[in-house]
Each structure stands twice: as C-alpha cells, then as structure tokens.
Amino acid sequence: MSQALFRIDRIPRLSRLSWLMGLYAENYGHLVRLFAPQQLKAGTYSSRIGDGLDLRLDVIECHRYTVELRMTYDLCDPVTGEPDPSAYVRLYGDARQAEATHCYVGRRWQDVVGMYPPADELISHRMRMNTFLGKWLEYLAERGHGVATLHRIDTDAAVVRRVPSALEH
C-alpha cells in the first residue's frame, strides 16, 4: 500500500502558472496557423467568409520577436461605440507564446482587478482571457477564417486587397 501512495506522490502536478503558459502556447499555435501574423506588416486586415461577421485584424506593432495585434468583429458596442468583442494579443515569436493582454476596449487587467491584485486573482483573470481567446480562435478556424480569407485594408483609398499566402511564394 505504501508503494502505491509513493507512486501517486511522484506524479507531477500542473500549477496554475504552468496551465496559463500552456494556454499561451496553444493560442500561439492557433493564431500562427490561422493568420500567420508574424508575416504581416502593421496595418488593418479583414477576413470575410460571407456570413456577415467580418473579422478585423489590426496589426498594431511589429518588432523583431514580438507582434502586437487586436482582433475584433466589425460590430460596435451600442453603449461605448467601440468594437466588441475585442481581444488585444501579444505574440512572442521567440518563445512561441500568444498572450491576450486584454479583451475589451478600456478593460485592461488593472481596470478589472485593480492595481495591486493578489497573484492568484491576476492569474485567474489571465486564464479567463486566454481561454476566451483560444475558444474564439478555434471557432474562427471552424468557420473558415484563415490566411486565404485575409485581405489588407488600405485605409487611405478604402481599397481591400488580398494578402498573398505563404504557399504562393
């Protein structure tokens, strides 16, 4: 009996932080497969599949190892007039992680949990945001969004042009 208990004690436990890092890695994989954002230039992109819910992808900043972007539908919240739902995502290419930094305009983690939240509350909030992001990315893939449906929006001329996929090069 003591040997059985000893074996159970040796099974490693996954901490909440480890679980969160796993979510970041899964979200990175989903996002890279869907839109290859590390290959996009800063600007606004649209993914249309003909269902009336066009996805908007704003590539805010591109750095050597980091891409910052916002994903949203072309829907506005009737109260704020801002796009909703919305997720701001930071993609870390070197670490192969994608982190949802906040999921609503003006709702950073500080707005939700305060400036000095306990660590477990902050991790719980980040887990909820990144679980939402993962489910949203899976939904987008199931609906047919991807590199093939992604078009760059030229905001100056209001012209939409197709983004060449990596397979065409």
C-alpha positions in Angstrom: 0.0 0.0 0.0 2.8 2.4 0.8 4.3 1.8 -2.6 1.1 2.8 -4.3 0.9 6.1 -2.4 4.5 6.8 -3.1 3.9 6.5 -6.9 0.9 8.9 -6.7 3.1 11.4 -4.9 5.6 11.3 -7.7 3.1 12.4 -10.4 4.0 16.0 -11.1 1.2 18.5 -10.6 0.5 21.2 -13.1 0.4 24.6 -11.4 -1.9 27.4 -12.5 1.0 29.3 -13.9 2.1 26.2 -15.9 -1.5 25.8 -17.2 -1.5 29.5 -18.2 1.8 29.1 -20.1 0.2 26.1 -21.8 -2.7 28.3 -22.9 -0.3 30.8 -24.3 1.5 28.1 -26.3 -1.8 26.7 -27.7 -3.0 30.2 -28.6 0.3 30.8 -30.4 -0.2 27.7 -32.5 -3.8 28.5 -33.4 -3.0 32.1 -34.3 0.0 31.3 -36.4 -1.9 28.6 -38.3 -4.9 30.9 -38.8 -3.4 34.2 -39.9 0.5 34.0 -39.8 0.6 37.4 -38.1 4.4 37.3 -37.8 4.5 37.7 -41.6 2.1 40.6 -41.8 3.0 44.3 -41.8 1.5 46.8 -39.5 -2.0 47.8 -40.7 -5.6 46.7 -40.8 -6.8 43.4 -42.3 -10.2 41.8 -42.8 -11.2 38.2 -43.0 -14.5 37.6 -44.8 -16.2 34.3 -45.2 -19.6 35.5 -46.3 -21.5 35.1 -43.1 -21.9 38.8 -42.4 -19.4 38.7 -39.5 -16.2 40.1 -40.9 -13.2 39.7 -38.6 -10.9 42.6 -38.3 -7.3 42.1 -37.5 -5.3 45.2 -36.6 -1.5 44.6 -36.6 -0.5 47.4 -34.3 3.3 46.9 -33.9 5.8 44.5 -35.4 9.1 44.1 -33.7 11.9 41.6 -34.2 10.4 39.0 -31.8 7.0 40.5 -30.9 3.8 41.3 -32.8 1.0 43.2 -31.1 -2.4 43.0 -32.6 -6.1 43.4 -32.0 -8.8 41.0 -33.2 -12.4 42.1 -33.4 -15.6 41.8 -35.5 -16.9 44.8 -37.4 -19.6 45.2 -34.7 -19.9 48.1 -32.3 -21.0 48.1 -28.7 -24.1 50.3 -28.7 -23.1 51.9 -25.3 -19.4 52.7 -26.0 -19.4 52.7 -29.8 -16.2 50.6 -29.7 -15.7 47.2 -31.4 -16.9 44.3 -29.3 -15.9 41.6 -28.8 -12.3 42.6 -29.0 -9.0 41.0 -27.9 -5.6 42.6 -27.8 -2.9 39.9 -28.3 0.9 40.0 -27.9 2.6 37.3 -30.0 6.1 36.3 -28.8 7.8 34.6 -31.7 10.9 33.5 -29.9 9.0 31.9 -27.0 6.2 30.7 -29.2 3.6 32.2 -26.9 0.5 34.4 -27.7 -1.0 36.3 -24.7 -4.3 38.1 -24.6 -3.4 41.2 -22.7 -7.0 42.5 -22.5 -10.3 41.6 -24.1 -12.3 44.7 -24.2 -11.6 48.3 -25.1 -10.6 50.2 -22.0 -10.7 47.0 -19.9 -7.1 46.2 -19.1 -6.4 43.9 -16.2 -5.8 46.9 -14.0 -9.4 48.1 -14.7 -10.8 44.7 -13.8 -8.8 43.5 -10.8 -7.2 46.8 -9.6 -3.6 47.9 -9.5 -2.3 45.5 -6.8 -4.3 42.3 -7.1 -3.2 39.1 -5.3 -1.2 36.9 -7.7 -3.9 34.2 -7.8 -6.6 36.7 -8.9 -4.3 38.0 -11.6 -3.6 34.5 -12.9 -7.3 33.6 -12.8 -8.1 36.7 -14.9 -5.4 36.0 -17.4 -6.6 32.4 -17.6 -10.2 33.5 -18.4 -8.9 35.9 -21.1 -6.7 33.4 -22.7 -9.3 30.6 -22.5 -11.7 33.0 -24.3 -9.0 33.7 -27.0 -8.3 30.0 -27.5 -12.0 29.3 -27.9 -12.5 32.2 -30.3 -9.5 31.1 -32.4 -10.9 27.6 -32.6 -14.4 29.0 -33.6 -12.8 31.2 -36.3 -10.9 28.2 -37.8 -14.1 26.1 -37.8 -16.0 28.9 -39.6 -13.3 29.0 -42.3 -11.3 32.1 -41.4 -7.6 32.0 -42.2 -4.8 33.3 -44.4 -6.8 32.6 -47.6 -9.7 34.9 -46.4 -7.4 37.6 -45.1 -7.3 40.9 -47.0 -5.4 44.0 -46.2 -7.5 47.2 -46.0 -5.8 50.2 -47.5 -7.3 52.9 -45.2 -6.2 55.8 -47.4 -8.1 54.6 -50.5 -10.5 52.3 -48.7 -9.4 49.6 -51.0 -9.3 45.9 -49.9 -6.6 43.8 -51.4 -5.8 40.1 -50.9 -2.8 39.1 -48.8 -0.6 36.6 -50.6 -0.4 33.4 -48.6 2.9 31.8 -47.6 2.1 28.9 -50.0 2.1 31.3 -53.0 5.7 32.3 -52.6 
